[in-house]
Amino acid sequence: MDMQRTEEQQLIIDTVRKFIREEIRPLEADLDPDAYELNPEDDERLRAMVKEMGMYQMGLPVEYGGPGVDIVTRTMLAEEMSQHRAGLYAPAYGAFGSSPPEHLYKGTDEQKEKYLYPVIRGEKHAFFGLSEPSGGSDPARSIRTRGVRDGDSWVINGGKLWNSGADTADFGIVYVRTDPTKGRQGITAFLVDTDTPGFRVQRLVQVLRSHYTTELSFTDMRIPHSQILGEEGGGFALANDTLAHNRIPYASACLGIAVYAQELAIEWAKQRVTFGEPLANRQAIQWMLVDNEIDMRTSRWIALDAAARAQRGESFRFESSMAKLLCTEAAGRVIDRCMQIHGGLGMAKDMPFERWYREVRIRRIGEGTSEIQRVVMARDLLNVRSGS
């Protein structure tokens, strides 16, 4: 297996790395430690720079006017773009844009005109509504939001939890149980406009990060049958395939903050003197730095292997779950060790560690918990189904 970077990949990586270090990091010196956005002038300037570089919305397919960067390269870039204070949940503060939810490419021509193309043009924004208060790790059975057919419409009642950006979105992809007698085959995806009567952002949910999520409620919300995305009863398969792909760059982004933390720890260990010697001379410190490197390099190769399998069209579910599990847990260990190396300074708001420490903890829950990833891998190893 040849995982060597191509010349084109290295050029893109070098360009993104320079952008993060020269444009993004300096701005953070004057921002609140928990800042999630840039001021409008900087945001506009940086987006213009990225567009000029031809790197805006990198995941957008060529046939839709985008650069069509492949998943292996995007996995590499996810690690680069998160190497700053806000990088885990606001990589480059959105300067590289975000590609539309992959589900929208499965839409009808009318749905693409109404939702996909406006998202590409930046005129609309979407949210993803899958998890519910009843549980998020087993959506095939935990989804209780109910849709009942009424002529050419569906009447939907229920709610969703942990939705990012739903309070500012124009529409969302909402997963609804349309057949209570079936498991995963009874779930349907709907395109729901946020101004639909019966749709309500019930509350903002604060979590261990600088941003927040939302809880939604649907009360007798009437959605036309034409708003079904994909096929009736095909919602779970639609979500599952996309989530497996998204876990790979999601995992790789965790490595970015680990890489930056390791850089800071090495620099600090060389200059910090205790009892007449630099910290770098202490075996305890050396071993922590080595353990960091082992964690990062192992996780990186696993993530790239998953991406390469996905790109070749091979089965990659097992590898995707492994990458998500390893990268999220390894990044947490690296951040923890780097905080220990910095001592009291590692806890200070002046440094990025405490923000990374809070936010990387979420990654062991989001996009499928560590335990669920182990269940997924075990099922593949044992060749057993998860049930209907």
C-alpha positions in Angstrom: 0.0 0.0 0.0 1.5 3.3 -1.2 0.4 6.2 1.0 3.0 8.6 -0.3 1.7 12.0 -1.0 1.5 13.0 -4.7 3.1 16.3 -5.8 -0.3 17.8 -6.2 -1.4 16.7 -2.7 1.8 18.1 -1.2 1.3 21.4 -3.0 -2.3 21.7 -1.7 -1.2 20.8 1.8 1.6 23.3 1.8 -0.8 26.0 0.7 -3.3 25.3 3.4 -0.6 25.0 6.0 0.8 28.4 5.1 -2.7 29.9 5.1 -3.4 28.6 8.6 -0.1 29.7 10.1 0.1 33.1 8.4 -3.5 34.2 8.2 -5.6 32.3 10.8 -3.3 32.0 13.9 -2.3 35.6 14.0 -5.9 36.7 14.1 -6.6 34.5 17.2 -4.2 36.6 19.3 -6.8 39.3 19.4 -9.9 37.1 19.7 -11.6 35.8 22.7 -10.2 32.3 23.6 -13.6 30.8 22.9 -14.3 32.8 19.7 -16.2 30.9 17.1 -16.3 33.5 14.3 -14.1 36.2 12.8 -15.2 39.8 12.4 -17.0 40.3 9.0 -14.1 42.1 7.4 -11.6 39.4 8.1 -14.1 36.7 7.1 -14.8 38.3 3.7 -11.1 38.9 3.1 -10.1 35.3 3.9 -12.9 33.8 1.8 -11.9 35.9 -1.1 -8.3 34.6 -0.7 -9.4 31.0 -0.7 -11.6 31.5 -3.7 -8.7 33.1 -5.5 -6.6 30.0 -4.7 -9.4 27.8 -6.2 -9.8 25.9 -2.9 -13.3 27.0 -1.8 -15.8 24.2 -1.1 -13.1 21.5 -1.8 -15.5 18.6 -1.4 -17.9 20.0 -4.1 -17.9 17.7 -7.2 -16.5 19.1 -10.4 -19.8 18.6 -12.2 -21.4 21.0 -9.7 -18.7 23.6 -10.2 -16.3 22.6 -7.4 -12.7 21.5 -7.3 -13.8 17.9 -6.5 -10.9 17.1 -4.1 -10.9 13.4 -3.4 -11.5 12.0 0.1 -7.9 11.0 0.7 -6.7 14.5 0.1 -9.6 16.0 2.1 -8.6 13.7 5.0 -5.0 15.0 4.8 -6.3 18.6 4.7 -8.7 18.1 7.6 -5.6 17.6 9.8 -4.0 20.8 8.4 -7.1 23.0 8.7 -7.7 22.3 12.4 -4.2 23.4 13.5 -5.3 26.5 15.4 -7.2 27.3 18.6 -10.7 27.1 17.1 -9.8 24.5 14.5 -11.6 21.5 15.9 -15.1 22.8 15.4 -14.4 26.0 13.3 -11.5 25.0 11.0 -10.1 28.2 9.4 -13.3 29.8 10.7 -15.2 28.6 7.6 -12.9 30.4 5.2 -12.7 27.3 3.0 -16.5 27.1 2.8 -18.5 24.0 3.4 -19.8 21.6 0.8 -23.5 20.8 0.7 -24.7 17.8 2.7 -24.0 14.8 0.5 -27.6 13.7 0.8 -28.7 16.6 -1.4 -27.0 15.0 -4.4 -29.6 12.2 -4.2 -32.4 14.7 -4.6 -34.7 15.2 -7.6 -34.0 17.9 -10.1 -36.7 20.1 -8.4 -35.1 19.5 -5.0 -31.7 20.4 -6.3 -33.0 23.6 -7.7 -34.6 24.5 -4.4 -31.9 23.4 -2.0 -28.7 22.1 -3.4 -27.8 25.0 -5.8 -28.7 27.7 -3.3 -26.4 26.0 -0.7 -23.6 25.9 -3.3 -24.1 29.6 -3.9 -24.1 30.4 -0.2 -27.7 31.6 -0.3 -29.1 28.8 2.0 -27.8 26.9 5.0 -28.9 23.4 6.2 -28.9 21.4 9.4 -28.9 17.6 9.9 -31.7 16.2 12.1 -31.1 12.6 13.1 -30.5 12.3 16.9 -33.4 12.5 19.4 -33.7 12.8 23.2 -34.6 9.1 23.2 -31.1 8.2 22.0 -28.6 8.9 19.2 -26.5 5.7 19.0 -29.3 3.5 17.7 -31.2 5.6 15.3 -32.8 2.5 13.6 -34.8 2.0 16.8 -34.6 5.2 18.8 -36.2 7.6 16.3 -39.7 8.4 17.6 -40.5 11.4 15.5 -43.5 10.2 13.6 -44.8 10.9 10.2 -48.3 10.0 9.1 -49.4 10.1 5.5 -52.4 12.4 4.8 -53.1 12.6 1.1 -50.2 14.3 -0.6 -48.7 15.4 2.6 -47.1 13.9 5.8 -48.0 15.2 9.3 -45.0 15.1 11.5 -44.8 15.2 15.3 -41.8 14.8 17.5 -38.4 16.4 18.0 -34.6 16.3 17.5 -31.7 17.1 19.7 -28.0 18.1 19.2 -28.6 19.9 15.9 -25.8 22.3 15.0 -27.0 25.5 13.3 -30.7 24.8 13.2 -31.5 28.2 14.7 -29.9 30.0 11.7 -30.6 27.4 9.0 -33.0 27.8 6.1 -33.9 24.1 5.9 -32.8 20.7 7.3 -32.8 17.0 6.5 -35.0 15.4 9.1 -35.3 11.7 9.7 -38.8 10.5 10.5 -40.3 7.2 11.3 -43.0 6.7 8.6 -43.6 3.0 9.3 -43.7 1.9 13.0 -43.8 -1.8 12.0 -40.3 -1.7 10.6 -36.9 -0.8 12.0 -34.4 0.9 9.7 -36.6 0.3 6.7 -39.3 2.4 8.4 -37.3 5.7 8.4 -37.7 8.4 5.8 -35.6 11.5 5.2 -37.6 14.8 4.6 -36.4 18.2 3.4 -38.0 20.6 5.9 -38.0 24.4 5.6 -37.4 26.0 9.0 -40.3 28.5 8.4 -42.8 25.6 8.1 -45.7 26.0 10.5 -45.2 23.6 13.4 -41.4 23.8 13.3 -39.8 25.3 16.4 -36.3 25.7 17.8 -37.2 24.7 21.3 -34.0 25.7 23.1 -30.3 26.2 22.7 -28.2 23.5 24.3 -24.8 24.5 25.7 -22.1 21.8 25.6 -18.4 21.5 26.3 -17.4 23.9 23.5 -17.6 27.5 22.4 -20.7 26.9 20.3 -24.0 25.4 21.1 -26.5 22.9 19.6 -30.3 23.1 19.4 -33.3 21.1 20.4 -36.2 21.1 17.9 -39.9 20.3 18.2 -42.4 19.5 15.4 -46.1 19.9 16.1 -48.5 18.8 13.4 -45.9 19.9 10.9 -47.2 19.3 7.4 -44.7 18.4 4.7 -45.5 17.6 1.1 -44.8 14.1 -0.1 -42.5 15.6 -2.8 -40.2 16.7 0.0 -39.0 13.1 0.7 -35.3 12.9 0.0 -34.5 9.6 -1.8 -37.0 6.9 -1.3 -39.7 6.4 1.3 -38.2 4.1 3.9 -34.7 4.7 2.6 -33.7 7.3 5.1 -31.5 5.2 7.3 -29.5 3.8 4.4 -29.0 7.3 3.1 -27.8 8.6 6.5 -25.6 5.5 7.3 -23.6 5.7 4.1 -22.9 9.4 4.5 -22.0 9.1 8.1 -19.4 6.4 7.3 -17.7 8.7 4.8 -17.9 11.7 7.1 -16.3 9.9 10.0 -12.9 9.8 8.2 -12.1 13.5 7.8 -13.9 14.1 11.2 -11.4 11.7 12.7 -8.5 13.3 11.0 -9.4 16.8 12.2 -8.7 15.6 15.7 -5.1 14.9 14.7 -4.6 18.6 13.7 -5.0 20.0 17.2 -2.8 17.1 18.5 -0.1 18.1 16.0 -0.2 21.7 17.1 -0.3 20.8 20.8 2.8 18.6 20.2 4.6 21.5 18.5 3.9 23.7 21.5 4.9 21.1 24.0 8.3 20.4 22.3 9.1 24.1 22.1 8.1 24.6 25.8 10.1 21.5 26.9 13.2 22.9 25.3 13.0 26.4 26.8 11.5 25.7 30.3 14.2 25.1 32.9 13.6 23.4 36.2 16.2 22.4 38.8 18.9 23.7 36.5 17.9 21.7 33.4 15.5 22.0 30.5 12.3 19.9 30.7 13.5 18.2 27.5 16.2 16.5 29.4 13.8 14.8 31.7 13.0 11.2 30.8 9.4 11.6 31.9 8.9 14.4 29.5 10.7 12.6 26.7 8.4 9.6 27.1 5.3 11.7 27.0 6.4 13.3 23.7 7.3 10.0 22.2 3.9 8.5 23.3 2.2 11.5 21.6 4.0 10.8 18.4 3.1 7.1 18.5 -0.6 8.0 19.0 -0.6 10.5 16.2 1.3 8.5 13.6 -0.7 5.3 14.3 -4.0 7.2 14.0 -3.0 9.1 10.9 -2.2 5.9 8.9 -5.5 4.3 10.0 -7.4 7.3 8.8 -5.6 7.4 5.5 -6.2 3.7 5.0 -9.9 4.2 5.6 -9.9 7.1 3.1 -8.0 5.1 0.5 -10.4 2.2 0.8 -13.4 4.5 0.4 -11.8 6.1 -2.7 -11.2 2.8 -4.3 -14.8 1.8 -3.8 -14.0 -1.0 -1.4 -15.7 -1.8 1.9 -14.5 0.7 4.5 -17.0 0.7 7.3 -14.7 -1.2 9.7 -11.8 1.1 8.9 -13.9 4.2 9.2 -15.1 3.2 12.6 -11.5 2.3 13.6 -10.2 5.7 12.4 -13.0 7.5 14.3 -12.3 5.6 17.5 -8.5 5.8 17.4 -8.1 9.5 16.3 -10.6 10.9 18.8 -9.2 8.9 21.8 -5.6 9.5 20.8 -6.1 13.2 20.4 -7.5 13.4 23.9 -4.4 11.6 25.3 -2.1 13.9 23.4 -3.8 17.1 24.6 -3.8 15.8 28.2 0.0 15.0 28.1 0.8 18.4 26.6 -1.2 20.2 29.3 0.8 18.2 31.9 4.1 19.2 30.2 3.1 22.9 30.4 2.0 22.6 34.1 -0.1 25.5 35.3 0.3 27.3 32.0 -1.4 24.4 30.3 -4.6 25.3 32.2 -4.5 29.0 31.3 -6.9 30.6 28.9 -3.9 32.3 27.3 -3.1 28.9 25.8 -5.3 26.8 23.5 -5.0 23.6 25.5 -8.0 24.0 27.8 -10.3 24.7 24.9 -9.0 21.7 23.0 -9.3 19.6 26.1 -13.0 20.4 26.4 -13.9 20.1 22.7 -11.9 17.0 21.9 -13.8 15.2 24.7 -17.0 15.6 22.6 -15.5 13.7 19.7 -15.7 10.5 21.6 -19.5 11.0 21.6 -20.3 12.8 18.4 -20.7 10.9 15.1 -21.1 7.7 17.0 -19.6 7.0 20.4 -16.4 5.0 20.9 -18.4 2.1 22.2 -20.7 2.1 19.1 -17.6 2.1 16.9 -16.5 -1.0 18.7 -19.9 -2.6 18.2 -19.8 -1.8 14.5 -16.4 -3.4 14.1 -17.3 -6.4 16.2 -20.4 -7.0 14.0 -18.2 -6.9 10.9 -15.7 -9.3 12.5 -18.4 -11.7 13.5 -20.5 -11.2 10.5 -23.7 -10.5 12.5 -26.4 -8.0 11.7 -27.6 -5.2 13.9 -31.2 -6.2 13.5 -34.0 -4.7 11.5 
